[in-house]
């Protein structure tokens, strides 16, 4: 890696594995920038719907993705990064199950991924970047010096999401959540464009049964910063 290229820690894995929380904590601890790549796909899906673009209209989706006006803003520990779309706070809106499902549909299209690729790489600036996603280590930053693949059982991820939604006052069925997670995993793992999998040189961390502090400690150790 060139001395002029800022270092990157990639944290890949399925939704609900804890990577969103961990990447923010890592970025704060290291004083590095943060990229929530999954938000870009959710933002593309949301912007498409707002512009009345069908989620199977690939050329139009590419134009939406290329024209995204997005800003990430840091938040207090424990909160998701604040996401602005054309200046509007859409942090909560893009975290709904519907938006997540739509994002997964959009993400299978290689031309859409290509449109967002350079935008993601532009986040790589000094002093460093912690990148959260599904293909950060395999596609976006293949030369990253530290790659982490964070996972957890589908049951554990459904339980976490269920508790999160119930605490927010949203009535939800845990069996339905589990089925949605399994369907999304199947689609993400088997898609032709950048399937969800650990990079060959990634360090795999299973967060099932671990506290977020224990997961952070393991990620810091993997990053050589413990």
Secondary structure, DSSP 4 states (H G I P E B T S, - for coil): --TTSPEEEEEE--TTSSHHHHHHHHHHHHT-EEEEHHHHHHHHHHHHHHTT--TT-HHHHHHHHHT--EEEE--STTSPPEEEETTEE-TTGGGSHHHHHHHHHHHT-HHHHHHHHHHHHTT--TTEEEEEESSIIIIITTT-SEEEEEE--HHHHHHHHHHHHHHTT----HHHHHHHHHHHHHHHHH-SSS-S---TTPEEEE-TT--HHHHHHHHHHHTT--
